[in-house]
Amino acid sequence: MIADKKITREKLSRLLREFDAIADQSRLMKQPEATARSWIERFLQAFGWDPGDPAQVVQEYRIQGREARQLARENLPHRRPDYALLSHGRRILYIDAKRFDEDLETSDTTAFQVRSYGWSAGFTLSYAFDFEELAVYDCRFVPRPDDSADVARVLYLHRRDYLEKFDTLWDYFSRAAIEEGSLDRLYPEDKRPQGSRTLDEEFEERLSQ
């Protein structure tokens, strides 16, 4: 585990240097989302994920069934988060990729979209990510379209913070760490925050109104 962390940190450092060289030339803002996705996938690879293996990463996951109906009730038209990460054969979180010119720190619509994706699936967390910025949301809180971007946000990092906060990134992204329970330790199910509500609980409350 320690050796893996050291290797991953070195890979991340090289990736950031390569990214910084392009960012300094101010070419990123005009790039399409596909360019951000290519960097996201390299980031995932550094942390032990294989984006080409659907047993680890499902790309453009299609939300269906009950989850899709819940998104419709929340008036959210989108049904395809860019990535679903799987651990031990089970979906654990969504990652939604964004263009570089979207400000993830302040975008209310992005926060609502990502939180809605995660909440509809009953996930604890889901991420908005464009490589340059990372926003992690606690999806146990019912998403509201008028919420600000910082509601239920448990982590925000800019790329300049990644190496300093590497241990945090390891817990949130490392396949090895996640499969050993890093997210469960950070957000234990038996310690759900006050005010959080599952999909079933919200549905029952609406029926009773």
N, C-alpha and C positions, 0 to 999 in steps of 0.2 A: 504493500500500500504506500509506504513512504517513498520507495523508488518510483512508483507510478506517479505520485504527486510531483516529484522533482522533474521527471520527464515531461509531464503535462505542462508544468510551469515554463519550461524551456520552449516547448512548442508554442505556447501562447505568446511568449515574449517575441519569438521570431515572427509570428503572425501579426502582432501589433506593430512591429517595426515596418513590415511590408505594407500594412494598411496605412500607417502614418505617412509613408512616403507618397502614397497616392492622395491622401487627404490634404497634405500640404500643397498639392498642386490644384486644389479646389475643383476637382473633377467629379466629386461624388454626388453632389446635390442634384445633378441632372440625370443620374443613372436610374434605370428602372428597378422595380422591386426584385427582379430576377438577379440583379447584381448583388443586392443585399443578401439574398438567399444563398448565393455561392459562398459568401463569407461566413454566413451562419453555419453552413454545412461543414466548412473547414474548422470552424470553432467546435462544433459537435464532435468531429473526428478527433480533435486534439484531446477531448475529454472522454474518449473511449467509445463513442457511438459510431455505427456504420449507417449513414443515411440511405445506403442502397439496400439494406437488409430490412424487409418489412416486419421481421420479428423484433426489431429494435426501434425503428423509426418508420412511421407511416406518413408519407408525404401527401398533402392535399386530402387529408382525411375527410370523408363525407359523413356529416352528421345526419342520422336518420332516426326514424321512429319517435319514441317518446322525447328524446333530446331535441329533435327538430321541432316537434310540436311546442315544446317549452320555449324555444327561441322565437317561434311565430307569435306566441302569447306576449313575448317581450318586444314584439315589433322589430326584431332584428332579422334582416333578410339574408345575411351571410350564413352559409352552411359548411364552409370548407376551411377550417384552420389549417395553416400551412404544414404543421408537423404535429403528430401525436407521438410521444415517447412511450415505450412499453418496457415494463420491468417484470420479469418472470411471466411473460405472456399476457400481462394486464396493462391496459392504458392507464397512465398515471398523471399525465398533464398534457396540455396543448402549448405549442409555441406558435404565435402568429407573427410572421415576418412583415416588416414595414419598410417603406422607402427611406432612404437616408434623409430626405428633406422633411420628414415628419418628426415633430418634436414629441418624443414619447413622454417626457417629463410633464408636459402640460396638456396633452391631447385628451380631452374628455371622451371623445368618440372612440378612440382606440382603447382606452381603459374600459369603457362600457362593453365594447365588443369582446375583448379578451375575457373579462369577468363573466360575461354571459355564456361564452363558450364553456368555460370551466365549470360554472355553476350548473349548467344544464346537464353536464356529465357527472356531477357529484364529486368533482375533483377538489382537493384542498387548494391547489395552486395552478395557475397558468401564467405564461410569460408573453409579454410583447418584446420584440427583439429586432434590431436591425444591425447587429454587431457593434455599432458605435454606441448604442444605448440599450440598456436592459431595464425593464420594469416588471416586477413580480407582484402578482395579486393574490390575495387570499380570497378564494372563490366560495367560501362558506357563507359569505354575506350576500344577500339578495341584491343583484345589480339594479340600479335605477338610472334611467337615461339622463336625469339631471344631476347625477353625482359628479363631483369634480375628479380630476385625474388622480388625485392623491388618496381618494377614498379606498380603503381596503388594500392599499399598496404597502407591501411589507419590505420591499427593497427596490431602490433605484440606483443604478451605477452608470457612469459614463466610462468610455473605454480607457480614459486616463486613470481610472480608479482600479482597473482590473488586476494589475499586479500587486498593488497594495492590499487589495481585498481578495487575494487569490484563494485563501482558505474558505471564504464565503462562497466564491464561485464553485469551488470544489464540491461543497455540500449541495449546491443547487443544480450542478450540471454533470458532475462526474458519474458515469455509468456505474463504476465500481462502488462509489460512495452511496449512490441512490439504492443500488441493489443490496447494500448492507444496512439500509434503513436510515440514511441521513435525513430525509425529508420527514419521515415518521417521528424521528427524535425532535426535530425542530417544531413540528406541528402535530403533536399526539392527538388522536381522535378523542380520547377521553378528557381532553382539556380544550374543547372547542370554545372560542371566545364568546363572550356575552353578546347577544344580538345576532349571532350567526344562525342560519336556518337552512336545513336541507330542502331539496326540491319537494319531497313528500310533505314536509311540515308546512311549506308555503302553500302547496296545493290544497291541503286540508283546511288551512285558514281561509283561503279564498272561497272554498265551498261553503264554509260556515257563515260567510258574510251575507 
